């Protein structure tokens, strides 16, 4: 039997730091058992993101993108924020055109994931893109994003690739593998 959990009461929220991109808040909480704690989080946002798993000719299309947090290039799937007024699929197609140089005629939304929800409110929509066609849009990337094609039949071998280790990419890979396996029958 699942125990009913009562959310803690937020008693105070204040901004403790701000940068050009981030606002950090201090959040005072009182739990149902009376325990009080102060947590820190990034200011919540309703803005979501999208990660696209492009499939063309039975291959996944991945990109190499610089990740300043680890000061290295990551191999992964194209991704980006959903602009205000855009649907998930419109954003997926735009990001695909900007980062990979393809548009897609068919999309399947696989899941919506959170990342470090103790600190962030971010949500990433995972989407498979198929029936690709050449189409480029200029994006905000500071340099071209080199591409790698990876056979769908060997997609789980990406887990051994030293540059494929970002958690959202790994999660997307498992979701895509499950989807593509179920739909290959």
C-alpha positions in Angstrom: 0.0 0.0 0.0 1.4 3.4 -1.0 1.6 6.0 1.8 0.0 9.3 1.0 2.7 12.0 1.1 1.9 15.5 2.1 3.9 18.2 0.4 5.9 20.4 2.7 4.7 24.0 3.2 6.8 26.7 1.6 7.2 29.4 4.2 9.6 31.7 2.5 11.3 32.1 -0.9 14.0 34.6 -1.6 16.6 35.3 -4.3 20.1 34.7 -3.1 22.1 34.9 -6.3 21.6 36.0 -9.9 23.6 35.8 -13.1 22.8 36.6 -16.7 21.3 33.1 -17.1 20.4 31.8 -13.6 18.5 32.9 -10.5 19.1 30.9 -7.4 16.4 30.9 -4.7 16.5 29.9 -1.0 13.3 28.1 -0.1 12.3 27.6 3.6 10.2 24.5 4.0 8.2 23.0 6.9 7.5 19.3 6.5 4.3 17.6 7.7 6.2 16.1 10.7 7.3 19.6 11.8 10.9 19.4 10.5 12.1 22.6 8.9 14.8 22.9 6.2 16.2 25.5 3.8 16.8 24.3 0.3 18.3 26.1 -2.7 17.0 25.8 -6.2 17.2 27.4 -9.6 14.1 29.7 -10.0 11.3 27.5 -11.5 10.4 28.1 -15.1 7.5 26.8 -17.2 9.7 26.7 -20.3 10.5 23.2 -21.5 13.1 21.7 -23.8 13.2 19.1 -26.5 15.7 16.4 -27.4 15.4 14.9 -30.8 16.6 11.4 -31.9 16.9 11.7 -35.7 16.7 8.4 -37.6 17.7 8.2 -41.3 18.6 5.1 -43.3 18.5 3.0 -40.2 21.0 5.2 -38.5 20.8 7.6 -35.6 22.2 11.1 -36.2 24.2 12.4 -33.3 26.1 15.7 -32.9 29.3 16.7 -31.1 28.7 19.8 -29.0 31.0 21.6 -26.5 29.8 21.3 -22.9 31.5 24.1 -20.8 30.4 22.4 -17.5 32.8 19.5 -18.2 35.1 21.5 -20.6 34.8 18.8 -23.2 32.8 17.8 -26.3 29.8 15.5 -25.8 28.4 13.2 -28.3 24.6 13.3 -28.1 21.3 14.1 -29.7 20.3 17.6 -30.8 18.3 19.5 -28.3 17.1 23.0 -27.3 14.6 25.1 -25.6 11.0 25.3 -26.8 10.3 28.9 -27.7 7.2 30.7 -26.4 4.2 29.8 -28.5 5.9 26.8 -30.1 4.6 23.2 -29.7 7.0 20.4 -28.8 7.0 19.2 -32.4 7.5 22.6 -33.9 10.5 23.1 -31.6 11.8 19.6 -32.4 11.7 20.4 -36.1 13.3 23.8 -35.7 16.2 22.5 -33.5 16.7 19.6 -36.0 17.0 22.0 -38.9 19.3 24.3 -36.9 21.6 21.7 -35.4 21.6 18.8 -38.0 20.4 20.4 -41.3 17.3 18.2 -41.6 13.6 18.6 -41.1 11.3 15.7 -40.3 7.9 14.7 -41.6 7.1 12.3 -38.7 7.7 12.6 -35.0 6.9 10.3 -32.0 7.0 11.9 -28.5 8.5 9.3 -26.2 8.6 10.9 -22.8 9.0 14.0 -20.7 12.0 13.8 -18.3 13.1 15.9 -15.4 16.7 16.6 -14.5 17.9 17.0 -10.9 14.4 17.9 -9.7 15.7 18.7 -6.3 17.3 21.8 -7.8 15.7 22.4 -11.2 12.2 22.5 -12.6 13.5 21.7 -16.1 11.6 19.3 -18.3 13.0 17.6 -21.4 10.6 16.2 -24.1 12.2 13.2 -25.9 11.2 12.9 -29.5 12.1 10.5 -32.3 12.2 12.1 -35.8 11.8 10.1 -39.0 11.2 10.6 -42.7 14.0 13.3 -42.7 14.6 15.8 -45.6 17.4 18.3 -46.1 16.5 21.7 -44.6 18.8 24.0 -42.7 18.0 27.0 -40.4 20.6 29.2 -38.8 20.8 28.5 -35.0 22.5 30.1 -32.1 25.5 27.6 -32.0 28.9 29.4 -32.0 30.4 26.7 -34.3 29.3 24.0 -36.7 28.2 20.8 -34.9 30.0 17.8 -36.4 27.7 14.8 -37.0 28.2 11.1 -36.3 25.9 8.4 -37.9 25.3 5.3 -35.7 23.5 2.2 -36.9 20.2 1.6 -35.1 21.1 -2.1 -35.0 24.1 -1.2 -32.7 22.5 1.7 -30.8 23.1 0.3 -27.4 26.9 0.2 -28.1 26.8 4.0 -27.7 26.8 3.3 -24.0 30.5 2.3 -24.3 31.5 5.4 -26.3 33.6 7.7 -24.0 31.9 10.9 -25.2 28.3 9.6 -24.9 27.7 9.9 -21.1 25.3 12.8 -20.5 22.4 11.4 -18.5 19.6 12.8 -20.7 21.2 11.3 -23.8 21.5 8.0 -22.1 17.9 8.1 -21.0 16.8 9.1 -24.5 18.8 6.2 -25.9 17.0 3.6 -23.7 13.6 5.2 -24.6 14.4 5.1 -28.3 15.7 1.5 -28.1 12.5 0.4 -26.5 10.3 2.3 -28.9 12.2 1.2 -32.0 12.3 -2.4 -30.9 8.6 -2.5 -30.1 7.7 -0.9 -33.4 10.0 -3.0 -35.6 7.6 -6.0 -35.2 
